[in-house]
Amino acid sequence: MERPYALGIQRCHIRIRSFRSSRRTHQGEGRNMGKFRYGTVASAIVLAALGSLAAAAGTAHAEAGQDTITMLKQEKTQWCWVASGLTIAKFQGLGSTQTDFCNRAQPYYGCNNQPATLDDMARGWGSLGMAHTGSGLNSAATFNQVYTDVKAARPIGARIGWASGGGHMNVVYGFDTSNSTIAVADPWPDTTTYTWWNYSDYVSNSSSKWTHSRIGISR
């Protein structure tokens, strides 16, 4: 029986998610490890006036960016938290294997294919020498928090709760202000690894809700 998350535990469901993504993409993972990739999305007015500095000046533009993470796939059915936590650690230049990370995290139920929490992940980061293991939120990170953390090269740990019970861990690593979407990486072996979501859909949909977050994670 699963202990309530408020008491410190959550399970990765084995079933494949039925999420409805706004759009999907396979980003250039692994390149420039620990770097933030930034871009701007100009409005049609700006594009039409590229030859005129006066016309372009002061025209608002949207921003898009992502941290170039290499999302790990979980080695055991309950190790979504291990794969997500180690992905963030490796982005910051730390960590080795999933087994080592689990042992460092010292989860309540041990490392025999057991679930754990964002706090356990933070314990693992601290054991690896990460100076800033982040702040826990009992809610979804706001879009502005995603924007701020991703631009600062700080991928976010996200816990989602299934409508049918249990939960799962993801890593949020990108944003696009032109359409309020966020980039989400999933450790489950049979799902698309990198997807873009409408922010509000990821926060709450018929299958799941974003219930807990870890923000401000950096070396």
MIKOLKOL-331760 format. One record per atom (N, C-alpha, C): chain; x, y, z. Coordinates in steps of 0.1 Angstrom, whole numbers. Layout:
N
mol = A	u = X	v = Y	w = Z
...
***
This chain:
219
mol = A	u = 8	v = -12	w = 0
mol = A	u = 0	v = 0	w = 0
mol = A	u = 9	v = 12	w = 0
mol = A	u = 5	v = 22	w = -8
mol = A	u = 13	v = 34	w = -9
mol = A	u = 11	v = 44	w = 2
mol = A	u = 22	v = 48	w = 8
mol = A	u = 21	v = 58	w = 18
mol = A	u = 18	v = 72	w = 11
mol = A	u = 9	v = 80	w = 17
mol = A	u = 6	v = 93	w = 11
mol = A	u = 18	v = 101	w = 9
mol = A	u = 18	v = 109	w = -2
mol = A	u = 30	v = 117	w = -6
mol = A	u = 34	v = 127	w = 5
mol = A	u = 24	v = 132	w = 12
mol = A	u = 27	v = 142	w = 23
mol = A	u = 36	v = 135	w = 33
mol = A	u = 35	v = 122	w = 35
mol = A	u = 44	v = 115	w = 44
mol = A	u = 57	v = 111	w = 38
mol = A	u = 58	v = 114	w = 25
mol = A	u = 71	v = 112	w = 19
mol = A	u = 73	v = 101	w = 9
mol = A	u = 63	v = 97	w = 2
mol = A	u = 65	v = 86	w = -8
mol = A	u = 56	v = 88	w = -20
mol = A	u = 60	v = 83	w = -31
mol = A	u = 52	v = 82	w = -43
mol = A	u = 57	v = 71	w = -52
mol = A	u = 48	v = 66	w = -60
mol = A	u = 52	v = 54	w = -68
mol = A	u = 51	v = 58	w = -83
mol = A	u = 61	v = 52	w = -91
mol = A	u = 60	v = 54	w = -105
mol = A	u = 50	v = 43	w = -111
mol = A	u = 40	v = 47	w = -117
mol = A	u = 31	v = 37	w = -123
mol = A	u = 38	v = 30	w = -134
mol = A	u = 34	v = 18	w = -136
mol = A	u = 41	v = 10	w = -147
mol = A	u = 34	v = 13	w = -161
mol = A	u = 21	v = 17	w = -160
mol = A	u = 14	v = 20	w = -173
mol = A	u = 20	v = 32	w = -180
mol = A	u = 18	v = 31	w = -193
mol = A	u = 23	v = 42	w = -202
mol = A	u = 13	v = 54	w = -200
mol = A	u = 18	v = 66	w = -199
mol = A	u = 10	v = 78	w = -198
mol = A	u = 1	v = 80	w = -210
mol = A	u = -11	v = 85	w = -207
mol = A	u = -20	v = 89	w = -218
mol = A	u = -21	v = 104	w = -220
mol = A	u = -10	v = 111	w = -217
mol = A	u = -10	v = 125	w = -218
mol = A	u = -13	v = 130	w = -232
mol = A	u = -19	v = 142	w = -233
mol = A	u = -21	v = 148	w = -246
mol = A	u = -11	v = 160	w = -246
mol = A	u = -1	v = 158	w = -254
mol = A	u = 9	v = 169	w = -256
mol = A	u = 5	v = 179	w = -266
mol = A	u = 9	v = 192	w = -263
mol = A	u = 6	v = 202	w = -272
mol = A	u = 14	v = 201	w = -285
mol = A	u = 27	v = 197	w = -284
mol = A	u = 35	v = 194	w = -295
mol = A	u = 47	v = 186	w = -291
mol = A	u = 53	v = 179	w = -300
mol = A	u = 64	v = 171	w = -296
mol = A	u = 77	v = 174	w = -304
mol = A	u = 88	v = 172	w = -298
mol = A	u = 101	v = 175	w = -305
mol = A	u = 112	v = 167	w = -298
mol = A	u = 122	v = 164	w = -306
mol = A	u = 134	v = 157	w = -301
mol = A	u = 145	v = 167	w = -301
mol = A	u = 148	v = 172	w = -289
mol = A	u = 158	v = 183	w = -289
mol = A	u = 172	v = 177	w = -289
mol = A	u = 182	v = 186	w = -291
mol = A	u = 196	v = 181	w = -292
mol = A	u = 202	v = 178	w = -279
mol = A	u = 197	v = 167	w = -273
mol = A	u = 202	v = 164	w = -259
mol = A	u = 217	v = 160	w = -259
mol = A	u = 223	v = 163	w = -248
mol = A	u = 237	v = 159	w = -246
mol = A	u = 247	v = 169	w = -251
mol = A	u = 244	v = 178	w = -260
mol = A	u = 253	v = 188	w = -265
mol = A	u = 255	v = 199	w = -255
mol = A	u = 267	v = 204	w = -253
mol = A	u = 270	v = 215	w = -244
mol = A	u = 264	v = 213	w = -231
mol = A	u = 268	v = 202	w = -225
mol = A	u = 263	v = 198	w = -212
mol = A	u = 263	v = 209	w = -202
mol = A	u = 253	v = 211	w = -195
mol = A	u = 252	v = 222	w = -185
mol = A	u = 249	v = 236	w = -191
mol = A	u = 246	v = 236	w = -204
mol = A	u = 244	v = 249	w = -210
mol = A	u = 229	v = 252	w = -213
mol = A	u = 226	v = 264	w = -214
mol = A	u = 212	v = 268	w = -217
mol = A	u = 212	v = 273	w = -232
mol = A	u = 203	v = 268	w = -240
mol = A	u = 201	v = 272	w = -254
mol = A	u = 190	v = 282	w = -254
mol = A	u = 192	v = 294	w = -260
mol = A	u = 183	v = 305	w = -260
mol = A	u = 179	v = 309	w = -274
mol = A	u = 166	v = 313	w = -276
mol = A	u = 162	v = 318	w = -289
mol = A	u = 151	v = 328	w = -287
mol = A	u = 148	v = 335	w = -298
mol = A	u = 137	v = 345	w = -298
mol = A	u = 128	v = 341	w = -309
mol = A	u = 115	v = 344	w = -307
mol = A	u = 105	v = 341	w = -317
mol = A	u = 99	v = 355	w = -321
mol = A	u = 103	v = 360	w = -332
mol = A	u = 98	v = 373	w = -336
mol = A	u = 84	v = 373	w = -341
mol = A	u = 77	v = 384	w = -339
mol = A	u = 63	v = 385	w = -344
mol = A	u = 63	v = 387	w = -359
mol = A	u = 52	v = 385	w = -365
mol = A	u = 51	v = 387	w = -380
mol = A	u = 54	v = 401	w = -383
mol = A	u = 50	v = 411	w = -375
mol = A	u = 53	v = 425	w = -378
mol = A	u = 68	v = 427	w = -378
mol = A	u = 75	v = 421	w = -369
mol = A	u = 90	v = 423	w = -369
mol = A	u = 96	v = 417	w = -381
mol = A	u = 91	v = 405	w = -384
mol = A	u = 97	v = 398	w = -396
mol = A	u = 95	v = 406	w = -409
mol = A	u = 83	v = 413	w = -410
mol = A	u = 80	v = 421	w = -421
mol = A	u = 88	v = 433	w = -422
mol = A	u = 94	v = 437	w = -411
mol = A	u = 101	v = 450	w = -410
mol = A	u = 116	v = 448	w = -406
mol = A	u = 122	v = 437	w = -410
mol = A	u = 136	v = 434	w = -406
mol = A	u = 145	v = 445	w = -412
mol = A	u = 141	v = 450	w = -424
mol = A	u = 150	v = 460	w = -430
mol = A	u = 149	v = 474	w = -424
mol = A	u = 140	v = 476	w = -414
mol = A	u = 139	v = 489	w = -408
mol = A	u = 141	v = 488	w = -393
mol = A	u = 152	v = 494	w = -388
mol = A	u = 155	v = 493	w = -374
mol = A	u = 145	v = 501	w = -366
mol = A	u = 140	v = 512	w = -372
mol = A	u = 130	v = 520	w = -366
mol = A	u = 117	v = 512	w = -363
mol = A	u = 113	v = 504	w = -373
mol = A	u = 101	v = 497	w = -372
mol = A	u = 102	v = 485	w = -362
mol = A	u = 114	v = 479	w = -362
mol = A	u = 116	v = 468	w = -353
mol = A	u = 118	v = 472	w = -338
mol = A	u = 123	v = 484	w = -336
mol = A	u = 127	v = 489	w = -323
mol = A	u = 114	v = 489	w = -314
mol = A	u = 115	v = 483	w = -303
mol = A	u = 104	v = 484	w = -293
mol = A	u = 93	v = 473	w = -295
mol = A	u = 94	v = 466	w = -306
mol = A	u = 84	v = 455	w = -309
mol = A	u = 87	v = 444	w = -299
mol = A	u = 77	v = 439	w = -293
mol = A	u = 78	v = 428	w = -283
mol = A	u = 81	v = 415	w = -290
mol = A	u = 89	v = 407	w = -284
mol = A	u = 92	v = 394	w = -289
mol = A	u = 90	v = 383	w = -278
mol = A	u = 88	v = 371	w = -283
mol = A	u = 87	v = 360	w = -273
mol = A	u = 101	v = 354	w = -271
mol = A	u = 102	v = 346	w = -261
mol = A	u = 115	v = 339	w = -258
mol = A	u = 112	v = 324	w = -257
mol = A	u = 122	v = 316	w = -262
mol = A	u = 122	v = 302	w = -260
mol = A	u = 136	v = 297	w = -257
mol = A	u = 137	v = 287	w = -248
mol = A	u = 150	v = 282	w = -244
mol = A	u = 148	v = 269	w = -237
mol = A	u = 159	v = 261	w = -237
mol = A	u = 159	v = 248	w = -230
mol = A	u = 173	v = 245	w = -225
mol = A	u = 174	v = 238	w = -214
mol = A	u = 186	v = 232	w = -209
mol = A	u = 189	v = 219	w = -217
mol = A	u = 201	v = 217	w = -221
mol = A	u = 205	v = 206	w = -229
mol = A	u = 208	v = 194	w = -221
mol = A	u = 197	v = 188	w = -215
mol = A	u = 198	v = 176	w = -206
mol = A	u = 199	v = 164	w = -215
mol = A	u = 204	v = 153	w = -209
mol = A	u = 203	v = 140	w = -215
mol = A	u = 195	v = 131	w = -206
mol = A	u = 182	v = 130	w = -209
mol = A	u = 173	v = 123	w = -200
mol = A	u = 176	v = 108	w = -199
mol = A	u = 178	v = 103	w = -187
mol = A	u = 181	v = 89	w = -185
mol = A	u = 167	v = 81	w = -185
mol = A	u = 167	v = 69	w = -189
mol = A	u = 156	v = 60	w = -188
mol = A	u = 157	v = 52	w = -175
mol = A	u = 147	v = 51	w = -168
mol = A	u = 148	v = 44	w = -155
mol = A	u = 151	v = 29	w = -157
mol = A	u = 160	v = 24	w = -148
mol = A	u = 164	v = 10	w = -149
mol = A	u = 155	v = 0	w = -142
mol = A	u = 146	v = 5	w = -133
mol = A	u = 137	v = -3	w = -127
mol = A	u = 123	v = 4	w = -127
mol = A	u = 112	v = -4	w = -125
mol = A	u = 99	v = 2	w = -127
mol = A	u = 96	v = 13	w = -117
mol = A	u = 102	v = 13	w = -105
mol = A	u = 99	v = 23	w = -95
mol = A	u = 110	v = 34	w = -95
mol = A	u = 119	v = 34	w = -104
mol = A	u = 130	v = 43	w = -103
mol = A	u = 129	v = 55	w = -112
mol = A	u = 117	v = 60	w = -114
mol = A	u = 115	v = 73	w = -122
mol = A	u = 122	v = 84	w = -114
mol = A	u = 122	v = 83	w = -101
mol = A	u = 128	v = 94	w = -93
mol = A	u = 144	v = 93	w = -94
mol = A	u = 149	v = 80	w = -95
mol = A	u = 163	v = 79	w = -96
mol = A	u = 168	v = 84	w = -110
mol = A	u = 161	v = 80	w = -120
mol = A	u = 165	v = 85	w = -134
mol = A	u = 164	v = 100	w = -135
mol = A	u = 153	v = 106	w = -129
mol = A	u = 151	v = 120	w = -130
mol = A	u = 162	v = 127	w = -122
mol = A	u = 164	v = 123	w = -110
mol = A	u = 174	v = 129	w = -101
mol = A	u = 188	v = 128	w = -106
mol = A	u = 192	v = 117	w = -112
mol = A	u = 205	v = 115	w = -117
mol = A	u = 207	v = 124	w = -130
mol = A	u = 196	v = 125	w = -138
mol = A	u = 196	v = 133	w = -150
mol = A	u = 200	v = 148	w = -146
mol = A	u = 193	v = 153	w = -136
mol = A	u = 196	v = 166	w = -131
mol = A	u = 210	v = 167	w = -126
mol = A	u = 215	v = 157	w = -118
mol = A	u = 228	v = 157	w = -113
mol = A	u = 239	v = 157	w = -124
mol = A	u = 237	v = 149	w = -134
mol = A	u = 246	v = 148	w = -145
mol = A	u = 246	v = 161	w = -153
mol = A	u = 235	v = 168	w = -154
mol = A	u = 235	v = 181	w = -161
mol = A	u = 244	v = 191	w = -154
mol = A	u = 245	v = 189	w = -141
mol = A	u = 253	v = 198	w = -133
mol = A	u = 267	v = 193	w = -131
mol = A	u = 270	v = 182	w = -138
mol = A	u = 284	v = 176	w = -138
mol = A	u = 287	v = 167	w = -127
mol = A	u = 277	v = 161	w = -121
mol = A	u = 279	v = 152	w = -110
mol = A	u = 272	v = 139	w = -112
mol = A	u = 275	v = 128	w = -104
mol = A	u = 268	v = 116	w = -105
mol = A	u = 274	v = 105	w = -114
mol = A	u = 271	v = 93	w = -111
mol = A	u = 276	v = 82	w = -119
mol = A	u = 265	v = 72	w = -124
mol = A	u = 261	v = 63	w = -115
mol = A	u = 251	v = 53	w = -119
mol = A	u = 238	v = 55	w = -112
mol = A	u = 228	v = 48	w = -117
mol = A	u = 215	v = 49	w = -110
mol = A	u = 215	v = 42	w = -96
mol = A	u = 222	v = 31	w = -96
mol = A	u = 223	v = 24	w = -83
mol = A	u = 230	v = 33	w = -72
mol = A	u = 241	v = 39	w = -77
mol = A	u = 249	v = 48	w = -68
mol = A	u = 240	v = 60	w = -63
mol = A	u = 233	v = 65	w = -72
mol = A	u = 224	v = 77	w = -68
mol = A	u = 213	v = 72	w = -58
mol = A	u = 208	v = 61	w = -60
mol = A	u = 197	v = 56	w = -51
mol = A	u = 203	v = 54	w = -37
mol = A	u = 215	v = 48	w = -37
mol = A	u = 221	v = 45	w = -24
mol = A	u = 225	v = 59	w = -17
mol = A	u = 228	v = 69	w = -24
mol = A	u = 232	v = 82	w = -18
mol = A	u = 219	v = 88	w = -13
mol = A	u = 208	v = 87	w = -20
mol = A	u = 195	v = 93	w = -16
mol = A	u = 189	v = 87	w = -4
mol = A	u = 193	v = 74	w = -1
mol = A	u = 188	v = 67	w = 11
mol = A	u = 173	v = 69	w = 13
mol = A	u = 165	v = 64	w = 3
mol = A	u = 151	v = 65	w = 4
mol = A	u = 145	v = 57	w = 15
mol = A	u = 133	v = 61	w = 20
mol = A	u = 126	v = 54	w = 31
mol = A	u = 126	v = 39	w = 29
mol = A	u = 122	v = 34	w = 17
mol = A	u = 120	v = 20	w = 15
mol = A	u = 133	v = 13	w = 10
mol = A	u = 144	v = 20	w = 9
mol = A	u = 156	v = 14	w = 4
mol = A	u = 156	v = 14	w = -12
mol = A	u = 166	v = 6	w = -17
mol = A	u = 168	v = 7	w = -32
mol = A	u = 164	v = -6	w = -39
mol = A	u = 156	v = -14	w = -33
mol = A	u = 152	v = -26	w = -40
mol = A	u = 139	v = -23	w = -49
mol = A	u = 141	v = -15	w = -59
mol = A	u = 130	v = -11	w = -68
mol = A	u = 119	v = -5	w = -60
mol = A	u = 122	v = 6	w = -53
mol = A	u = 112	v = 12	w = -44
mol = A	u = 110	v = 27	w = -48
mol = A	u = 98	v = 32	w = -45
mol = A	u = 96	v = 47	w = -49
mol = A	u = 102	v = 56	w = -39
mol = A	u = 102	v = 69	w = -42
mol = A	u = 108	v = 79	w = -32
mol = A	u = 103	v = 92	w = -36
mol = A	u = 108	v = 103	w = -30
mol = A	u = 103	v = 116	w = -31
mol = A	u = 113	v = 126	w = -37
mol = A	u = 109	v = 138	w = -40
mol = A	u = 118	v = 149	w = -44
mol = A	u = 128	v = 152	w = -33
mol = A	u = 124	v = 151	w = -20
mol = A	u = 133	v = 153	w = -9
mol = A	u = 144	v = 142	w = -9
mol = A	u = 141	v = 130	w = -13
mol = A	u = 151	v = 120	w = -14
mol = A	u = 161	v = 123	w = -25
mol = A	u = 155	v = 128	w = -36
mol = A	u = 164	v = 132	w = -47
mol = A	u = 174	v = 142	w = -42
mol = A	u = 169	v = 152	w = -35
mol = A	u = 177	v = 163	w = -30
mol = A	u = 188	v = 158	w = -21
mol = A	u = 185	v = 147	w = -13
mol = A	u = 195	v = 141	w = -4
mol = A	u = 206	v = 135	w = -13
mol = A	u = 202	v = 129	w = -24
mol = A	u = 212	v = 123	w = -33
mol = A	u = 221	v = 134	w = -39
mol = A	u = 215	v = 145	w = -43
mol = A	u = 223	v = 156	w = -49
mol = A	u = 233	v = 162	w = -38
mol = A	u = 228	v = 163	w = -26
mol = A	u = 237	v = 168	w = -15
mol = A	u = 249	v = 159	w = -13
mol = A	u = 246	v = 146	w = -13
mol = A	u = 257	v = 136	w = -11
mol = A	u = 267	v = 136	w = -22
mol = A	u = 263	v = 141	w = -34
mol = A	u = 272	v = 142	w = -46
mol = A	u = 280	v = 155	w = -45
mol = A	u = 277	v = 164	w = -36
mol = A	u = 284	v = 176	w = -34
mol = A	u = 277	v = 188	w = -40
mol = A	u = 264	v = 187	w = -44
mol = A	u = 257	v = 198	w = -50
mol = A	u = 254	v = 208	w = -39
mol = A	u = 258	v = 221	w = -41
mol = A	u = 257	v = 231	w = -30
mol = A	u = 242	v = 236	w = -28
mol = A	u = 235	v = 236	w = -39
mol = A	u = 221	v = 241	w = -39
mol = A	u = 212	v = 230	w = -44
mol = A	u = 206	v = 223	w = -34
mol = A	u = 197	v = 212	w = -38
mol = A	u = 183	v = 216	w = -40
mol = A	u = 180	v = 229	w = -40
mol = A	u = 167	v = 235	w = -44
mol = A	u = 157	v = 236	w = -32
mol = A	u = 146	v = 241	w = -36
mol = A	u = 135	v = 243	w = -26
mol = A	u = 123	v = 235	w = -31
mol = A	u = 117	v = 228	w = -21
mol = A	u = 105	v = 220	w = -25
mol = A	u = 92	v = 228	w = -25
mol = A	u = 84	v = 225	w = -34
mol = A	u = 70	v = 232	w = -35
mol = A	u = 60	v = 221	w = -35
mol = A	u = 50	v = 223	w = -27
mol = A	u = 38	v = 214	w = -26
mol = A	u = 28	v = 218	w = -37
mol = A	u = 33	v = 221	w = -49
mol = A	u = 25	v = 225	w = -60
mol = A	u = 33	v = 225	w = -73
mol = A	u = 26	v = 228	w = -84
mol = A	u = 34	v = 229	w = -96
mol = A	u = 42	v = 242	w = -96
mol = A	u = 53	v = 242	w = -102
mol = A	u = 61	v = 254	w = -104
mol = A	u = 53	v = 263	w = -113
mol = A	u = 53	v = 276	w = -111
mol = A	u = 46	v = 285	w = -120
mol = A	u = 54	v = 286	w = -133
mol = A	u = 47	v = 291	w = -144
mol = A	u = 54	v = 293	w = -157
mol = A	u = 66	v = 302	w = -155
mol = A	u = 64	v = 313	w = -147
mol = A	u = 75	v = 322	w = -145
mol = A	u = 87	v = 315	w = -138
mol = A	u = 84	v = 306	w = -128
mol = A	u = 95	v = 299	w = -122
mol = A	u = 102	v = 290	w = -132
mol = A	u = 94	v = 283	w = -141
mol = A	u = 101	v = 275	w = -151
mol = A	u = 110	v = 284	w = -160
mol = A	u = 105	v = 295	w = -164
mol = A	u = 112	v = 305	w = -172
mol = A	u = 125	v = 309	w = -165
mol = A	u = 124	v = 313	w = -152
mol = A	u = 136	v = 317	w = -145
mol = A	u = 146	v = 306	w = -143
mol = A	u = 142	v = 294	w = -139
mol = A	u = 151	v = 284	w = -136
mol = A	u = 158	v = 278	w = -149
mol = A	u = 150	v = 277	w = -160
mol = A	u = 156	v = 272	w = -172
mol = A	u = 166	v = 281	w = -177
mol = A	u = 163	v = 294	w = -177
mol = A	u = 173	v = 304	w = -182
mol = A	u = 185	v = 305	w = -173
mol = A	u = 184	v = 301	w = -161
mol = A	u = 196	v = 300	w = -152
mol = A	u = 203	v = 286	w = -152
mol = A	u = 199	v = 278	w = -162
mol = A	u = 205	v = 264	w = -163
mol = A	u = 202	v = 256	w = -151
mol = A	u = 189	v = 256	w = -146
mol = A	u = 185	v = 248	w = -135
mol = A	u = 173	v = 240	w = -138
mol = A	u = 174	v = 228	w = -144
mol = A	u = 162	v = 220	w = -147
mol = A	u = 154	v = 217	w = -134
mol = A	u = 141	v = 216	w = -136
mol = A	u = 132	v = 214	w = -124
mol = A	u = 128	v = 200	w = -123
mol = A	u = 128	v = 195	w = -110
mol = A	u = 122	v = 182	w = -107
mol = A	u = 107	v = 183	w = -105
mol = A	u = 100	v = 175	w = -112
mol = A	u = 85	v = 176	w = -112
mol = A	u = 79	v = 162	w = -108
mol = A	u = 70	v = 162	w = -98
mol = A	u = 62	v = 151	w = -95
mol = A	u = 48	v = 152	w = -99
mol = A	u = 43	v = 143	w = -107
mol = A	u = 29	v = 143	w = -111
mol = A	u = 21	v = 132	w = -104
mol = A	u = 9	v = 134	w = -101
mol = A	u = 0	v = 124	w = -95
mol = A	u = -10	v = 119	w = -105
mol = A	u = -11	v = 106	w = -106
mol = A	u = -21	v = 101	w = -115
mol = A	u = -35	v = 102	w = -109
mol = A	u = -45	v = 104	w = -118
mol = A	u = -59	v = 105	w = -113
mol = A	u = -63	v = 91	w = -107
mol = A	u = -57	v = 80	w = -112
mol = A	u = -61	v = 67	w = -107
mol = A	u = -53	v = 63	w = -95
mol = A	u = -43	v = 72	w = -90
mol = A	u = -35	v = 69	w = -79
mol = A	u = -21	v = 67	w = -82
mol = A	u = -12	v = 70	w = -73
mol = A	u = 2	v = 69	w = -75
mol = A	u = 8	v = 81	w = -82
mol = A	u = 20	v = 80	w = -87
mol = A	u = 26	v = 92	w = -93
mol = A	u = 38	v = 88	w = -101
mol = A	u = 45	v = 99	w = -106
mol = A	u = 56	v = 97	w = -115
mol = A	u = 65	v = 109	w = -114
mol = A	u = 78	v = 108	w = -118
mol = A	u = 87	v = 119	w = -118
mol = A	u = 91	v = 123	w = -132
mol = A	u = 92	v = 136	w = -135
mol = A	u = 97	v = 141	w = -148
mol = A	u = 107	v = 152	w = -145
mol = A	u = 114	v = 156	w = -156
mol = A	u = 123	v = 168	w = -155
mol = A	u = 118	v = 178	w = -165
mol = A	u = 115	v = 191	w = -160
mol = A	u = 111	v = 202	w = -168
mol = A	u = 124	v = 210	w = -172
mol = A	u = 126	v = 211	w = -185
mol = A	u = 139	v = 217	w = -189
mol = A	u = 138	v = 228	w = -200
mol = A	u = 126	v = 232	w = -204
mol = A	u = 125	v = 242	w = -214
mol = A	u = 112	v = 250	w = -213
mol = A	u = 112	v = 262	w = -221
mol = A	u = 100	v = 270	w = -221
mol = A	u = 99	v = 277	w = -234
mol = A	u = 87	v = 281	w = -238
mol = A	u = 85	v = 290	w = -250
mol = A	u = 73	v = 299	w = -246
mol = A	u = 77	v = 312	w = -245
mol = A	u = 67	v = 322	w = -240
mol = A	u = 57	v = 325	w = -251
mol = A	u = 60	v = 322	w = -264
mol = A	u = 51	v = 326	w = -275
mol = A	u = 38	v = 318	w = -274
mol = A	u = 38	v = 306	w = -268
mol = A	u = 26	v = 298	w = -267
mol = A	u = 24	v = 292	w = -253
mol = A	u = 32	v = 296	w = -243
mol = A	u = 30	v = 291	w = -230
mol = A	u = 32	v = 276	w = -229
mol = A	u = 43	v = 271	w = -235
mol = A	u = 45	v = 257	w = -234
mol = A	u = 58	v = 255	w = -227
mol = A	u = 59	v = 243	w = -221
mol = A	u = 71	v = 239	w = -214
mol = A	u = 76	v = 225	w = -219
mol = A	u = 89	v = 223	w = -218
mol = A	u = 96	v = 211	w = -223
mol = A	u = 97	v = 201	w = -211
mol = A	u = 92	v = 189	w = -213
mol = A	u = 92	v = 179	w = -202
mol = A	u = 99	v = 166	w = -207
mol = A	u = 108	v = 161	w = -199
mol = A	u = 115	v = 149	w = -202
mol = A	u = 110	v = 138	w = -193
mol = A	u = 108	v = 126	w = -199
mol = A	u = 102	v = 115	w = -191
mol = A	u = 112	v = 103	w = -191
mol = A	u = 113	v = 97	w = -179
mol = A	u = 123	v = 86	w = -177
mol = A	u = 117	v = 72	w = -181
mol = A	u = 103	v = 71	w = -182
mol = A	u = 98	v = 58	w = -185
mol = A	u = 102	v = 52	w = -198
mol = A	u = 107	v = 40	w = -199
mol = A	u = 113	v = 35	w = -211
mol = A	u = 105	v = 35	w = -224
mol = A	u = 92	v = 33	w = -222
mol = A	u = 83	v = 32	w = -234
mol = A	u = 76	v = 45	w = -238
mol = A	u = 79	v = 56	w = -232
mol = A	u = 73	v = 69	w = -236
mol = A	u = 83	v = 77	w = -244
mol = A	u = 77	v = 86	w = -252
mol = A	u = 86	v = 96	w = -259
mol = A	u = 94	v = 104	w = -248
mol = A	u = 106	v = 105	w = -250
mol = A	u = 115	v = 111	w = -240
mol = A	u = 113	v = 125	w = -238
mol = A	u = 113	v = 133	w = -249
mol = A	u = 112	v = 147	w = -248
mol = A	u = 99	v = 152	w = -255
mol = A	u = 91	v = 159	w = -247
mol = A	u = 79	v = 165	w = -253
mol = A	u = 76	v = 179	w = -248
mol = A	u = 69	v = 186	w = -256
mol = A	u = 65	v = 200	w = -253
mol = A	u = 50	v = 200	w = -249
mol = A	u = 47	v = 206	w = -238
mol = A	u = 33	v = 207	w = -233
mol = A	u = 28	v = 221	w = -232
mol = A	u = 15	v = 223	w = -234
mol = A	u = 9	v = 235	w = -230
mol = A	u = 10	v = 235	w = -215
mol = A	u = 15	v = 246	w = -209
mol = A	u = 17	v = 246	w = -194
mol = A	u = 5	v = 242	w = -186
mol = A	u = -6	v = 248	w = -189
mol = A	u = -18	v = 245	w = -181
mol = A	u = -23	v = 231	w = -183
mol = A	u = -21	v = 225	w = -194
mol = A	u = -24	v = 211	w = -196
mol = A	u = -15	v = 201	w = -188
mol = A	u = -2	v = 205	w = -187
mol = A	u = 7	v = 197	w = -179
mol = A	u = 3	v = 198	w = -164
mol = A	u = 0	v = 210	w = -160
mol = A	u = -4	v = 212	w = -146
mol = A	u = -16	v = 204	w = -142
mol = A	u = -26	v = 203	w = -151
mol = A	u = -38	v = 195	w = -147
mol = A	u = -45	v = 191	w = -160
mol = A	u = -47	v = 178	w = -161
mol = A	u = -55	v = 172	w = -172
mol = A	u = -62	v = 160	w = -167
mol = A	u = -69	v = 153	w = -175
mol = A	u = -78	v = 142	w = -171
mol = A	u = -70	v = 130	w = -165
mol = A	u = -58	v = 129	w = -169
mol = A	u = -50	v = 118	w = -164
mol = A	u = -41	v = 121	w = -152
mol = A	u = -37	v = 133	w = -150
mol = A	u = -27	v = 136	w = -140
mol = A	u = -27	v = 151	w = -136
mol = A	u = -20	v = 154	w = -125
mol = A	u = -18	v = 167	w = -120
mol = A	u = -3	v = 169	w = -116
mol = A	u = 2	v = 180	w = -118
mol = A	u = 16	v = 183	w = -113
mol = A	u = 14	v = 188	w = -99
mol = A	u = 19	v = 179	w = -90
mol = A	u = 16	v = 181	w = -75
mol = A	u = 27	v = 187	w = -67
mol = A	u = 40	v = 184	w = -71
mol = A	u = 51	v = 188	w = -63
mol = A	u = 63	v = 192	w = -72
mol = A	u = 71	v = 201	w = -68
mol = A	u = 82	v = 206	w = -76
mol = A	u = 95	v = 208	w = -67
mol = A	u = 106	v = 207	w = -74
mol = A	u = 119	v = 211	w = -68
mol = A	u = 125	v = 221	w = -77
mol = A	u = 127	v = 234	w = -72
mol = A	u = 132	v = 244	w = -80
mol = A	u = 145	v = 250	w = -74
mol = A	u = 153	v = 257	w = -82
mol = A	u = 165	v = 263	w = -77
mol = A	u = 176	v = 254	w = -75
mol = A	u = 177	v = 243	w = -83
mol = A	u = 187	v = 233	w = -82
mol = A	u = 200	v = 237	w = -90
mol = A	u = 211	v = 238	w = -83
mol = A	u = 223	v = 241	w = -91
mol = A	u = 235	v = 237	w = -83
mol = A	u = 246	v = 236	w = -90
mol = A	u = 259	v = 231	w = -84
mol = A	u = 265	v = 242	w = -75
***
